[in-house]
């Protein structure tokens, strides 16, 4: 699914770091939960003889329960909705950056034709297809880095969704804290209603 937005699920500390520094952080994929995915990136790094391979992941999909539970579970979770064009324009000028949607496939589909080395960082098993992932990778043959911070404008953030499990009494205080950061005064910040939506409930109340 192509979209004018890219969503990143994270937690409040990561959000506050991003906003205070106006930077997005690339990390080593070696510790990813999906070890099939981590293995493919490790193979890419090895085959390309890279000193560093780092990544940051987004989804092109609309808000889902799966994304919250897997990537931003608990009351401190957040979903940062980026303006796709603005974000990509900010990072693509940096040397070593590749931006690409992830392709999903079954083993029987790729076994006959094999896999191109170039596809390794952007290929996952079909069971993960609902994630609709979009990925940025950074590679370097000379610099050994465990993280990389790239500057991004606050203007690339369209809105911030707070966890549907955050207690309503905390929302006002979190909004005040976030909007107190330089450049964030006008950010749109709301608590997700994914698991408790009053309009949805009213439809049920009015069932005949």
N, C-alpha and C positions, 0 to 999 in steps of 0.2 A: 504493500500500500504506500503510495507516494502521498506526501502531505506537506503543507507549508510550515508545519511545526515539527519539531523534534522534542520529545519528552525524555527527561532524565530523572529517574527515581533515585533518591538518595536519603540522607538524614539531615537533621537541623545543623549539626556541626559542619557538615560538608557545604550546606547552603550558606552558612554564615561566612565560611572561608571564601567561597566563590564571590560573594557580594563585597566583602571587605577588601579583598585583593583584586577584584575584577579580573580573575583568572580562572581557567578551567584546568583541571588536573588529570594528566595521563598517568596510568599506573601499570606495573608489571602484571601481565595476565596469568602468571604462573600459579597464583593462589585462587583462581576462579573455581567456583563450585562445579561447573561442567568441565571435567578433566579431559573429555574428548576435544572440547574447544581449546583448552589450554595446551593440549598436545599439538594440535595443528599450528598454533602460533609458535610453539617451541620449535617445531620442525621448520617453519618458515624462517625463523631466526637462525637456525643452524644452517639451512641450505643456502641462505643469502649471506652467511658469514657476517652477521650483524653483531655489533657491540651492544646495541640497545634495541629493544622492541617494546613499545608501550602502547596502551590503548585506552579509549574512553568510549562508552557505549550508550546509545539512546534507543528509543523506540519510535517508530513512525505511527504506531497504533494509537487509537483513542484510549482514554483511561479504562483500565480493567482491574478486576479484583485480583487476578493473577499477578499483575505487575506490582500492585501494592504488597501483596503477601510475600512475594519472592524477593523483591528488590528494596522495599521500603516498609517492612513490617513494623508494627508497633506505633505508639503515639508520637514518636519523634520523626516519623517518615515524612518526606516531602516529594512532590512532583514538580519539577521545574520545566515549564513549557517555553522552549526557545523558538524564536523566529528563525526558521531554517536558513534562509538566504543570508541574513545578517550574521548568524553564527559562523556559517561556512566561509563567508567572505573574510571574517576576522582571522580564521586559523589556517586557511589554505595557502596564505602567503608565506608561512613558515616552512623552512626547508625540512624535507623528510615526512611531511604529512600526506596521508592518503585518506580520502573519505569515500565510503561506499556502503551500499545496502548489503546486508547479509543474504546469501542464497541458501535455501534449505533443500535437502535432497535425501533420498533413501539410499542405503548401501547398494542395493541392486541397480539403482540408476547410475551410480558413478563407477561401479566396479568395471564395466566393460570399456569405458573410455579413459579411466584414470583421472587424476587431478593435476591441474597446472599448479606449479609452485605459487604463482601470483594469486591464485584463488584461496590458498590455505587460510589466510586471516579472515576470510569472508564467507566461510562455508560451515554450515551446521546441519545436524541431523534433522529430519523432517518433523520429529516430535516437538521441536522448539518453534515451529513455524508461526504459532500464534503470537510470539514475541515481536515479530516484524521489526527486527533489529536493524539499526543503522550504526555504523562503527567508524570511528576515526582511529587511525594508527600512526604512530611516529616511529621511524626507524633511522638508525645511524650506524655506519660501519666503523666510526672512529670514537664516538663519545659513549662512555659507559654511564648510564643514568638509570636510577630506580624510579624516579618520578620526573615529570615535566609539567611546569605551569605555563600555559599560554594566555596572554592577555585577550580578554573579550569585553566588549562594551556592555554595560548594564542594559543598554537599549535593546540588546538581542533577546532579553527575557520578556516574553509576552505576559506571563502570569505565573503565580506560584500557588500550588494547591497544598494545603496542609493535610496531614493524615486524617482519614475518616475515624481513626481511633483516638485522636487527640480530644481531651475533654473540652467541651465548649467553653468552660470558664477560663481556659488558658489561651484561647485564640486571640483575644484582644491584646494580651500582653506580648504574644509572639509577633503580631502585626506591628505593634509599637516599636519593638526591638528592631525588626527588619527595616522598617521605614525610617528609623533613626540613623541607618548607615548612609554614608554619603552617596548621593545619586539614586537612592531607593525610595524617596519620599512618595512618589506617585505609583509605585508598583501595585498591581492588582494582586491581592492575596485573599484567598478564600479557603475555608475548610471543605474538604471533599464531602459530598452527600451520598457517595456511592452506596453505602450500606444503610443509610437512613435518610430517605428523601421524602419530604412532606408532601410534595405534589404527587408522588407515586402512591403514598399512603392514602391520600384523599381519593384517588381514582378507585382504590379498593373499597373505601368507605361508601362510595356512591354506587357500588355494583348492584345490579337489579336482577 
